[in-house]
Amino acid sequence: MNRRRRVLLFGKSIILGTVGASLARYPDLEVVALSPPLPDVKALEALAPDVILFDVSDGGPDAAFALLKNCANLLLAGINPENEEVGLWSSTKGEVMTADDLLQLITRPGLLQEIDSV
């Protein structure tokens, strides 16, 4: 059985809650909502996230960005509710995409196997 991808939601915005509710419908995803303040780097790493989603209007979660140094396969996604763009950060690349693109990336079949094989 494949392991479920853990998606952490950081923030209290309506758009982030809506994205979280949409993602929770996928059986391969475990969605965990975190309220500010975000845990420190060690506590955050212990949660073993695959993806951290946050609302950019709340500011960037410093501990999540610091975690990129330790977790090569971690994906950070900052959602901008003003223009529906999503900024992505990982240890290897960054790009901007739409919220629909993010959903396709997170739910893409075989993504766990690709990440686990790196």
N, CA, C and O atoms as CSV, one atom per row, in Angstrom:
chain,resi,resn,atom,element,x,y,z
A,1,MET,N,N,0.840,-1.187,0.000
A,1,MET,CA,C,0.000,0.000,0.000
A,1,MET,C,C,0.886,1.252,0.000
A,1,MET,O,O,1.868,1.328,0.738
A,2,ASN,N,N,0.529,2.218,-0.827
A,2,ASN,CA,C,1.282,3.464,-0.916
A,2,ASN,C,C,1.021,4.323,0.313
A,2,ASN,O,O,-0.075,4.322,0.874
A,3,ARG,N,N,2.032,5.040,0.709
A,3,ARG,CA,C,1.888,5.936,1.848
A,3,ARG,C,C,1.127,7.188,1.413
A,3,ARG,O,O,1.267,7.653,0.282
A,4,ARG,N,N,0.328,7.719,2.320
A,4,ARG,CA,C,-0.422,8.937,2.033
A,4,ARG,C,C,0.505,10.140,2.124
A,4,ARG,O,O,1.377,10.202,2.991
A,5,ARG,N,N,0.310,11.091,1.223
A,5,ARG,CA,C,1.074,12.338,1.266
A,5,ARG,C,C,0.462,13.231,2.337
A,5,ARG,O,O,-0.756,13.400,2.391
A,6,ARG,N,N,1.304,13.797,3.183
A,6,ARG,CA,C,0.821,14.679,4.250
A,6,ARG,C,C,0.930,16.123,3.776
A,6,ARG,O,O,2.010,16.605,3.435
A,7,VAL,N,N,-0.210,16.796,3.763
A,7,VAL,CA,C,-0.304,18.195,3.352
A,7,VAL,C,C,-0.647,19.020,4.582
A,7,VAL,O,O,-1.698,18.821,5.192
A,8,LEU,N,N,0.237,19.946,4.950
A,8,LEU,CA,C,-0.023,20.841,6.065
A,8,LEU,C,C,-0.564,22.159,5.540
A,8,LEU,O,O,-0.032,22.718,4.581
A,9,LEU,N,N,-1.621,22.652,6.168
A,9,LEU,CA,C,-2.195,23.952,5.829
A,9,LEU,C,C,-1.849,24.909,6.951
A,9,LEU,O,O,-2.139,24.633,8.115
A,10,PHE,N,N,-1.228,26.036,6.613
A,10,PHE,CA,C,-0.850,27.022,7.614
A,10,PHE,C,C,-1.571,28.326,7.342
A,10,PHE,O,O,-1.334,28.975,6.323
A,11,GLY,N,N,-2.442,28.704,8.245
A,11,GLY,CA,C,-3.190,29.943,8.115
A,11,GLY,C,C,-4.669,29.711,8.366
A,11,GLY,O,O,-5.131,28.578,8.503
A,12,LYS,N,N,-5.392,30.812,8.420
A,12,LYS,CA,C,-6.819,30.738,8.741
A,12,LYS,C,C,-7.705,31.323,7.639
A,12,LYS,O,O,-8.894,31.540,7.872
A,13,SER,N,N,-7.168,31.580,6.460
A,13,SER,CA,C,-7.952,32.228,5.417
A,13,SER,C,C,-9.012,31.287,4.855
A,13,SER,O,O,-8.871,30.065,4.903
A,14,ILE,N,N,-10.053,31.874,4.333
A,14,ILE,CA,C,-11.142,31.101,3.731
A,14,ILE,C,C,-10.641,30.326,2.527
A,14,ILE,O,O,-11.009,29.166,2.338
A,15,ILE,N,N,-9.804,30.956,1.709
A,15,ILE,CA,C,-9.313,30.274,0.507
A,15,ILE,C,C,-8.470,29.057,0.873
A,15,ILE,O,O,-8.561,28.019,0.218
A,16,LEU,N,N,-7.655,29.178,1.910
A,16,LEU,CA,C,-6.838,28.045,2.341
A,16,LEU,C,C,-7.724,26.924,2.885
A,16,LEU,O,O,-7.469,25.747,2.627
A,17,GLY,N,N,-8.752,27.285,3.629
A,17,GLY,CA,C,-9.702,26.288,4.125
A,17,GLY,C,C,-10.424,25.582,2.997
A,17,GLY,O,O,-10.665,24.377,3.069
A,18,THR,N,N,-10.769,26.320,1.957
A,18,THR,CA,C,-11.445,25.731,0.802
A,18,THR,C,C,-10.522,24.775,0.063
A,18,THR,O,O,-10.937,23.682,-0.323
A,19,VAL,N,N,-9.275,25.179,-0.135
A,19,VAL,CA,C,-8.298,24.296,-0.783
A,19,VAL,C,C,-8.115,23.034,0.057
A,19,VAL,O,O,-8.078,21.927,-0.480
A,20,GLY,N,N,-8.003,23.200,1.367
A,20,GLY,CA,C,-7.851,22.047,2.255
A,20,GLY,C,C,-9.024,21.093,2.180
A,20,GLY,O,O,-8.839,19.877,2.147
A,21,ALA,N,N,-10.243,21.642,2.151
A,21,ALA,CA,C,-11.435,20.790,2.042
A,21,ALA,C,C,-11.446,20.040,0.713
A,21,ALA,O,O,-11.845,18.877,0.663
A,22,SER,N,N,-11.019,20.684,-0.346
A,22,SER,CA,C,-10.957,20.024,-1.657
A,22,SER,C,C,-9.927,18.900,-1.649
A,22,SER,O,O,-10.187,17.816,-2.171
A,23,LEU,N,N,-8.767,19.150,-1.063
A,23,LEU,CA,C,-7.715,18.144,-1.020
A,23,LEU,C,C,-8.088,16.969,-0.121
A,23,LEU,O,O,-7.688,15.835,-0.385
A,24,ALA,N,N,-8.841,17.228,0.923
A,24,ALA,CA,C,-9.224,16.174,1.873
A,24,ALA,C,C,-10.076,15.089,1.214
A,24,ALA,O,O,-10.196,13.993,1.760
A,25,ARG,N,N,-10.655,15.366,0.077
A,25,ARG,CA,C,-11.472,14.363,-0.626
A,25,ARG,C,C,-10.627,13.294,-1.296
A,25,ARG,O,O,-11.155,12.261,-1.707
A,26,TYR,N,N,-9.324,13.521,-1.414
A,26,TYR,CA,C,-8.450,12.557,-2.081
A,26,TYR,C,C,-7.914,11.556,-1.060
A,26,TYR,O,O,-7.283,11.952,-0.079
A,27,PRO,N,N,-8.157,10.271,-1.279
A,27,PRO,CA,C,-7.760,9.266,-0.284
A,27,PRO,C,C,-6.252,9.131,-0.102
A,27,PRO,O,O,-5.810,8.613,0.923
A,28,ASP,N,N,-5.459,9.577,-1.058
A,28,ASP,CA,C,-4.003,9.476,-0.950
A,28,ASP,C,C,-3.382,10.658,-0.206
A,28,ASP,O,O,-2.165,10.718,-0.031
A,29,LEU,N,N,-4.225,11.599,0.230
A,29,LEU,CA,C,-3.738,12.780,0.931
A,29,LEU,C,C,-4.256,12.821,2.365
A,29,LEU,O,O,-5.422,12.525,2.626
A,30,GLU,N,N,-3.382,13.187,3.276
A,30,GLU,CA,C,-3.755,13.461,4.663
A,30,GLU,C,C,-3.570,14.958,4.864
A,30,GLU,O,O,-2.448,15.459,4.798
A,31,VAL,N,N,-4.647,15.665,5.107
A,31,VAL,CA,C,-4.602,17.121,5.245
A,31,VAL,C,C,-4.652,17.473,6.730
A,31,VAL,O,O,-5.562,17.056,7.447
A,32,VAL,N,N,-3.665,18.246,7.180
A,32,VAL,CA,C,-3.563,18.651,8.577
A,32,VAL,C,C,-3.526,20.174,8.637
A,32,VAL,O,O,-2.630,20.799,8.070
A,33,ALA,N,N,-4.493,20.764,9.318
A,33,ALA,CA,C,-4.553,22.219,9.448
A,33,ALA,C,C,-3.778,22.659,10.688
A,33,ALA,O,O,-3.970,22.118,11.776
A,34,LEU,N,N,-2.903,23.645,10.512
A,34,LEU,CA,C,-2.135,24.220,11.616
A,34,LEU,C,C,-2.520,25.676,11.776
A,34,LEU,O,O,-2.559,26.421,10.796
A,35,SER,N,N,-2.801,26.085,12.991
A,35,SER,CA,C,-3.107,27.485,13.262
A,35,SER,C,C,-1.839,28.201,13.702
A,35,SER,O,O,-0.971,27.600,14.335
A,36,PRO,N,N,-1.728,29.482,13.369
A,36,PRO,CA,C,-0.565,30.240,13.822
A,36,PRO,C,C,-0.504,30.240,15.349
A,36,PRO,O,O,-1.550,30.225,15.998
A,37,PRO,N,N,0.665,30.255,15.926
A,37,PRO,CA,C,1.957,30.288,15.251
A,37,PRO,C,C,2.385,28.904,14.772
A,37,PRO,O,O,2.023,27.888,15.364
A,38,LEU,N,N,3.150,28.883,13.704
A,38,LEU,CA,C,3.672,27.632,13.172
A,38,LEU,C,C,4.711,27.074,14.138
A,38,LEU,O,O,5.476,27.837,14.728
A,39,PRO,N,N,4.749,25.744,14.307
A,39,PRO,CA,C,5.767,25.161,15.186
A,39,PRO,C,C,7.178,25.497,14.697
A,39,PRO,O,O,7.372,25.894,13.548
A,40,ASP,N,N,8.158,25.331,15.588
A,40,ASP,CA,C,9.537,25.570,15.173
A,40,ASP,C,C,9.970,24.485,14.187
A,40,ASP,O,O,9.222,23.544,13.920
A,41,VAL,N,N,11.166,24.621,13.655
A,41,VAL,CA,C,11.644,23.736,12.589
A,41,VAL,C,C,11.637,22.268,13.012
A,41,VAL,O,O,11.196,21.411,12.246
A,42,LYS,N,N,12.120,21.964,14.221
A,42,LYS,CA,C,12.177,20.564,14.673
A,42,LYS,C,C,10.785,19.964,14.815
A,42,LYS,O,O,10.551,18.828,14.404
A,43,ALA,N,N,9.866,20.720,15.395
A,43,ALA,CA,C,8.493,20.224,15.560
A,43,ALA,C,C,7.814,20.064,14.205
A,43,ALA,O,O,7.058,19.118,13.987
A,44,LEU,N,N,8.087,20.988,13.307
A,44,LEU,CA,C,7.512,20.905,11.964
A,44,LEU,C,C,8.070,19.697,11.213
A,44,LEU,O,O,7.327,18.992,10.530
A,45,GLU,N,N,9.364,19.460,11.335
A,45,GLU,CA,C,9.985,18.312,10.681
A,45,GLU,C,C,9.415,17.003,11.225
A,45,GLU,O,O,9.270,16.037,10.475
A,46,ALA,N,N,9.090,16.959,12.522
A,46,ALA,CA,C,8.519,15.760,13.134
A,46,ALA,C,C,7.141,15.427,12.554
A,46,ALA,O,O,6.713,14.273,12.593
A,47,LEU,N,N,6.453,16.426,12.020
A,47,LEU,CA,C,5.156,16.186,11.383
A,47,LEU,C,C,5.307,15.512,10.021
A,47,LEU,O,O,4.323,15.042,9.451
A,48,ALA,N,N,6.521,15.461,9.501
A,48,ALA,CA,C,6.854,14.801,8.233
A,48,ALA,C,C,5.963,15.250,7.075
A,48,ALA,O,O,5.322,14.420,6.430
A,49,PRO,N,N,5.919,16.560,6.807
A,49,PRO,CA,C,5.074,17.015,5.704
A,49,PRO,C,C,5.703,16.730,4.339
A,49,PRO,O,O,6.924,16.755,4.187
A,50,ASP,N,N,4.856,16.463,3.363
A,50,ASP,CA,C,5.283,16.386,1.964
A,50,ASP,C,C,5.055,17.726,1.283
A,50,ASP,O,O,5.808,18.131,0.397
A,51,VAL,N,N,3.986,18.409,1.722
A,51,VAL,CA,C,3.589,19.692,1.150
A,51,VAL,C,C,3.139,20.593,2.293
A,51,VAL,O,O,2.443,20.145,3.204
A,52,ILE,N,N,3.537,21.860,2.247
A,52,ILE,CA,C,3.019,22.861,3.173
A,52,ILE,C,C,2.385,23.960,2.337
A,52,ILE,O,O,3.052,24.598,1.522
A,53,LEU,N,N,1.082,24.178,2.547
A,53,LEU,CA,C,0.346,25.232,1.852
A,53,LEU,C,C,0.133,26.391,2.819
A,53,LEU,O,O,-0.223,26.174,3.977
A,54,PHE,N,N,0.346,27.614,2.354
A,54,PHE,CA,C,0.102,28.777,3.196
A,54,PHE,C,C,-0.434,29.918,2.360
A,54,PHE,O,O,-0.214,29.979,1.150
A,55,ASP,N,N,-1.142,30.825,3.022
A,55,ASP,CA,C,-1.691,32.012,2.380
A,55,ASP,C,C,-0.614,33.093,2.434
A,55,ASP,O,O,-0.184,33.474,3.523
A,56,VAL,N,N,-0.168,33.597,1.273
A,56,VAL,CA,C,0.912,34.584,1.253
A,56,VAL,C,C,0.514,35.888,1.931
A,56,VAL,O,O,1.389,36.629,2.380
A,57,SER,N,N,-0.777,36.191,2.020
A,57,SER,CA,C,-1.198,37.426,2.684
A,57,SER,C,C,-0.946,37.362,4.187
A,57,SER,O,O,-0.920,38.400,4.849
A,58,ASP,N,N,-0.760,36.159,4.737
A,58,ASP,CA,C,-0.408,35.995,6.151
A,58,ASP,C,C,1.096,36.059,6.365
A,58,ASP,O,O,1.558,35.995,7.504
A,59,GLY,N,N,1.863,36.184,5.295
A,59,GLY,CA,C,3.317,36.184,5.382
A,59,GLY,C,C,3.860,34.770,5.259
A,59,GLY,O,O,3.141,33.798,5.490
A,60,GLY,N,N,5.112,34.660,4.899
A,60,GLY,CA,C,5.731,33.350,4.724
A,60,GLY,C,C,6.078,32.712,6.056
A,60,GLY,O,O,6.578,33.391,6.953
A,61,PRO,N,N,5.822,31.426,6.200
A,61,PRO,CA,C,6.179,30.732,7.440
A,61,PRO,C,C,7.682,30.439,7.470
A,61,PRO,O,O,8.159,29.542,6.775
A,62,ASP,N,N,8.415,31.193,8.273
A,62,ASP,CA,C,9.876,31.079,8.308
A,62,ASP,C,C,10.353,29.663,8.598
A,62,ASP,O,O,11.312,29.198,7.981
A,63,ALA,N,N,9.697,28.966,9.533
A,63,ALA,CA,C,10.126,27.606,9.874
A,63,ALA,C,C,9.982,26.673,8.680
A,63,ALA,O,O,10.812,25.784,8.488
A,64,ALA,N,N,8.950,26.860,7.885
A,64,ALA,CA,C,8.760,26.009,6.700
A,64,ALA,C,C,9.869,26.253,5.686
A,64,ALA,O,O,10.374,25.305,5.085
A,65,PHE,N,N,10.253,27.510,5.489
A,65,PHE,CA,C,11.342,27.802,4.558
A,65,PHE,C,C,12.664,27.250,5.083
A,65,PHE,O,O,13.486,26.769,4.302
A,66,ALA,N,N,12.874,27.314,6.393
A,66,ALA,CA,C,14.085,26.743,6.980
A,66,ALA,C,C,14.110,25.225,6.809
A,66,ALA,O,O,15.178,24.631,6.662
A,67,LEU,N,N,12.946,24.608,6.828
A,67,LEU,CA,C,12.847,23.157,6.691
A,67,LEU,C,C,13.279,22.685,5.300
A,67,LEU,O,O,13.680,21.532,5.140
A,68,LEU,N,N,13.203,23.549,4.307
A,68,LEU,CA,C,13.629,23.183,2.952
A,68,LEU,C,C,15.073,22.698,2.926
A,68,LEU,O,O,15.430,21.851,2.107
A,69,LYS,N,N,15.894,23.224,3.809
A,69,LYS,CA,C,17.305,22.828,3.845
A,69,LYS,C,C,17.468,21.370,4.273
A,69,LYS,O,O,18.412,20.703,3.850
A,70,ASN,N,N,16.549,20.871,5.114
A,70,ASN,CA,C,16.656,19.520,5.660
A,70,ASN,C,C,15.832,18.490,4.894
A,70,ASN,O,O,16.127,17.296,4.951
A,71,CYS,N,N,14.822,18.932,4.191
A,71,CYS,CA,C,13.884,18.013,3.526
A,71,CYS,C,C,13.885,18.290,2.028
A,71,CYS,O,O,13.179,19.178,1.549
A,72,ALA,N,N,14.674,17.532,1.305
A,72,ALA,CA,C,14.846,17.776,-0.124
A,72,ALA,C,C,13.559,17.610,-0.923
A,72,ALA,O,O,13.412,18.229,-1.977
A,73,ASN,N,N,12.628,16.794,-0.449
A,73,ASN,CA,C,11.408,16.524,-1.214
A,73,ASN,C,C,10.217,17.354,-0.767
A,73,ASN,O,O,9.104,17.140,-1.249
A,74,LEU,N,N,10.425,18.287,0.133
A,74,LEU,CA,C,9.343,19.122,0.626
A,74,LEU,C,C,8.945,20.151,-0.433
A,74,LEU,O,O,9.795,20.766,-1.078
A,75,LEU,N,N,7.652,20.320,-0.594
A,75,LEU,CA,C,7.111,21.332,-1.500
A,75,LEU,C,C,6.369,22.367,-0.671
A,75,LEU,O,O,5.458,22.020,0.081
A,76,LEU,N,N,6.747,23.632,-0.798
A,76,LEU,CA,C,6.030,24.735,-0.168
A,76,LEU,C,C,5.212,25.427,-1.236
A,76,LEU,O,O,5.697,25.673,-2.340
A,77,ALA,N,N,3.971,25.740,-0.908
A,77,ALA,CA,C,3.104,26.421,-1.862
A,77,ALA,C,C,2.412,27.584,-1.164
A,77,ALA,O,O,1.631,27.392,-0.232
A,78,GLY,N,N,2.711,28.788,-1.628
A,78,GLY,CA,C,2.066,29.981,-1.102
A,78,GLY,C,C,0.945,30.398,-2.025
A,78,GLY,O,O,1.177,30.694,-3.198
A,79,ILE,N,N,-0.270,30.425,-1.505
A,79,ILE,CA,C,-1.452,30.777,-2.298
A,79,ILE,C,C,-1.733,32.264,-2.142
A,79,ILE,O,O,-1.839,32.772,-1.026
A,80,ASN,N,N,-1.855,32.960,-3.275
A,80,ASN,CA,C,-2.179,34.378,-3.274
A,80,ASN,C,C,-3.641,34.532,-3.671
A,80,ASN,O,O,-3.973,34.376,-4.846
A,81,PRO,N,N,-4.528,34.834,-2.719
A,81,PRO,CA,C,-5.952,34.915,-3.035
A,81,PRO,C,C,-6.325,36.084,-3.948
A,81,PRO,O,O,-7.396,36.074,-4.554
A,82,GLU,N,N,-5.455,37.086,-4.053
A,82,GLU,CA,C,-5.770,38.244,-4.883
A,82,GLU,C,C,-5.727,37.941,-6.367
A,82,GLU,O,O,-6.525,38.485,-7.129
A,83,ASN,N,N,-4.801,37.072,-6.798
A,83,ASN,CA,C,-4.696,36.797,-8.227
A,83,ASN,C,C,-4.741,35.304,-8.556
A,83,ASN,O,O,-4.496,34.912,-9.697
A,84,GLU,N,N,-5.052,34.473,-7.562
A,84,GLU,CA,C,-5.196,33.031,-7.740
A,84,GLU,C,C,-3.919,32.358,-8.244
A,84,GLU,O,O,-3.982,31.301,-8.873
A,85,GLU,N,N,-2.781,32.956,-7.975
A,85,GLU,CA,C,-1.515,32.330,-8.321
A,85,GLU,C,C,-0.968,31.602,-7.103
A,85,GLU,O,O,-1.286,31.925,-5.958
A,86,VAL,N,N,-0.138,30.614,-7.390
A,86,VAL,CA,C,0.500,29.842,-6.337
A,86,VAL,C,C,2.001,29.880,-6.577
A,86,VAL,O,O,2.470,29.526,-7.658
A,87,GLY,N,N,2.752,30.306,-5.573
A,87,GLY,CA,C,4.208,30.275,-5.652
A,87,GLY,C,C,4.698,28.973,-5.053
A,87,GLY,O,O,4.261,28.575,-3.973
A,88,LEU,N,N,5.611,28.307,-5.758
A,88,LEU,CA,C,6.145,27.031,-5.291
A,88,LEU,C,C,7.617,27.174,-4.954
A,88,LEU,O,O,8.374,27.846,-5.655
A,89,TRP,N,N,8.007,26.521,-3.855
A,89,TRP,CA,C,9.407,26.471,-3.461
A,89,TRP,C,C,9.752,25.036,-3.109
A,89,TRP,O,O,8.977,24.340,-2.454
A,90,SER,N,N,10.902,24.611,-3.540
A,90,SER,CA,C,11.462,23.337,-3.114
A,90,SER,C,C,12.957,23.554,-3.020
A,90,SER,O,O,13.443,24.656,-3.275
A,91,SER,N,N,13.686,22.526,-2.660
A,91,SER,CA,C,15.134,22.703,-2.566
A,91,SER,C,C,15.776,22.828,-3.939
A,91,SER,O,O,16.954,23.171,-4.041
A,92,THR,N,N,15.012,22.553,-5.003
A,92,THR,CA,C,15.605,22.567,-6.334
A,92,THR,C,C,15.021,23.589,-7.286
A,92,THR,O,O,15.700,23.976,-8.237
A,93,LYS,N,N,13.776,24.053,-7.077
A,93,LYS,CA,C,13.202,24.980,-8.044
A,93,LYS,C,C,12.089,25.804,-7.426
A,93,LYS,O,O,11.601,25.498,-6.337
A,94,GLY,N,N,11.693,26.850,-8.132
A,94,GLY,CA,C,10.564,27.670,-7.742
A,94,GLY,C,C,9.852,28.160,-8.985
A,94,GLY,O,O,10.493,28.475,-9.988
A,95,GLU,N,N,8.549,28.225,-8.930
A,95,GLU,CA,C,7.773,28.706,-10.067
A,95,GLU,C,C,6.410,29.178,-9.578
A,95,GLU,O,O,6.031,28.915,-8.436
A,96,VAL,N,N,5.687,29.862,-10.425
A,96,VAL,CA,C,4.350,30.330,-10.100
A,96,VAL,C,C,3.368,29.617,-11.006
A,96,VAL,O,O,3.617,29.455,-12.200
A,97,MET,N,N,2.246,29.189,-10.434
A,97,MET,CA,C,1.226,28.489,-11.209
A,97,MET,C,C,-0.147,28.832,-10.659
A,97,MET,O,O,-0.253,29.522,-9.645
A,98,THR,N,N,-1.185,28.366,-11.305
A,98,THR,CA,C,-2.539,28.603,-10.826
A,98,THR,C,C,-2.893,27.564,-9.759
A,98,THR,O,O,-2.198,26.560,-9.604
A,99,ALA,N,N,-3.980,27.817,-9.027
A,99,ALA,CA,C,-4.438,26.872,-8.005
A,99,ALA,C,C,-4.818,25.535,-8.635
A,99,ALA,O,O,-4.589,24.486,-8.032
A,100,ASP,N,N,-5.393,25.554,-9.836
A,100,ASP,CA,C,-5.732,24.298,-10.524
A,100,ASP,C,C,-4.474,23.488,-10.839
A,100,ASP,O,O,-4.480,22.263,-10.715
A,101,ASP,N,N,-3.401,24.162,-11.243
A,101,ASP,CA,C,-2.141,23.472,-11.508
A,101,ASP,C,C,-1.613,22.811,-10.239
A,101,ASP,O,O,-1.091,21.698,-10.285
A,102,LEU,N,N,-1.750,23.503,-9.101
A,102,LEU,CA,C,-1.287,22.947,-7.837
A,102,LEU,C,C,-2.044,21.678,-7.487
A,102,LEU,O,O,-1.438,20.689,-7.074
A,103,LEU,N,N,-3.353,21.693,-7.645
A,103,LEU,CA,C,-4.156,20.510,-7.355
A,103,LEU,C,C,-3.718,19.338,-8.219
A,103,LEU,O,O,-3.610,18.214,-7.729
A,104,GLN,N,N,-3.463,19.589,-9.497
A,104,GLN,CA,C,-3.003,18.523,-10.386
A,104,GLN,C,C,-1.635,18.003,-9.962
A,104,GLN,O,O,-1.378,16.803,-10.047
A,105,LEU,N,N,-0.750,18.895,-9.504
A,105,LEU,CA,C,0.575,18.477,-9.064
A,105,LEU,C,C,0.494,17.596,-7.820
A,105,LEU,O,O,1.146,16.554,-7.755
A,106,ILE,N,N,-0.297,18.006,-6.838
A,106,ILE,CA,C,-0.392,17.270,-5.583
A,106,ILE,C,C,-1.058,15.914,-5.774
A,106,ILE,O,O,-0.685,14.942,-5.117
A,107,THR,N,N,-2.038,15.841,-6.663
A,107,THR,CA,C,-2.816,14.605,-6.822
A,107,THR,C,C,-2.359,13.739,-7.986
A,107,THR,O,O,-2.976,12.710,-8.263
A,108,ARG,N,N,-1.287,14.134,-8.674
A,108,ARG,CA,C,-0.818,13.387,-9.837
A,108,ARG,C,C,-0.466,11.944,-9.461
A,108,ARG,O,O,0.299,11.721,-8.522
A,109,PRO,N,N,-1.021,10.960,-10.189
A,109,PRO,CA,C,-0.701,9.561,-9.906
A,109,PRO,C,C,0.794,9.303,-10.050
A,109,PRO,O,O,1.438,9.806,-10.970
A,110,GLY,N,N,1.328,8.520,-9.135
A,110,GLY,CA,C,2.723,8.136,-9.215
A,110,GLY,C,C,3.686,9.140,-8.624
A,110,GLY,O,O,4.891,8.889,-8.608
A,111,LEU,N,N,3.191,10.288,-8.131
A,111,LEU,CA,C,4.090,11.304,-7.611
A,111,LEU,C,C,4.857,10.804,-6.395
A,111,LEU,O,O,6.044,11.100,-6.255
A,112,LEU,N,N,4.206,10.056,-5.518
A,112,LEU,CA,C,4.901,9.528,-4.342
A,112,LEU,C,C,6.055,8.631,-4.738
A,112,LEU,O,O,7.131,8.705,-4.143
A,113,GLN,N,N,5.845,7.779,-5.739
A,113,GLN,CA,C,6.915,6.886,-6.171
A,113,GLN,C,C,8.074,7.698,-6.746
A,113,GLN,O,O,9.237,7.367,-6.516
A,114,GLU,N,N,7.764,8.757,-7.491
A,114,GLU,CA,C,8.820,9.609,-8.051
A,114,GLU,C,C,9.623,10.266,-6.941
A,114,GLU,O,O,10.852,10.308,-7.010
A,115,ILE,N,N,8.952,10.778,-5.923
A,115,ILE,CA,C,9.644,11.456,-4.826
A,115,ILE,C,C,10.430,10.448,-3.998
A,115,ILE,O,O,11.573,10.715,-3.628
A,116,ASP,N,N,9.838,9.298,-3.703
A,116,ASP,CA,C,10.513,8.283,-2.887
A,116,ASP,C,C,11.741,7.708,-3.574
A,116,ASP,O,O,12.650,7.218,-2.903
A,117,SER,N,N,11.780,7.759,-4.899
A,117,SER,CA,C,12.919,7.184,-5.615
A,117,SER,C,C,14.093,8.147,-5.732
A,117,SER,O,O,15.176,7.757,-6.167
A,118,VAL,N,N,13.882,9.407,-5.345
A,118,VAL,CA,C,14.948,10.419,-5.430
A,118,VAL,C,C,15.948,10.223,-4.322
A,118,VAL,O,O,16.918,10.975,-4.225
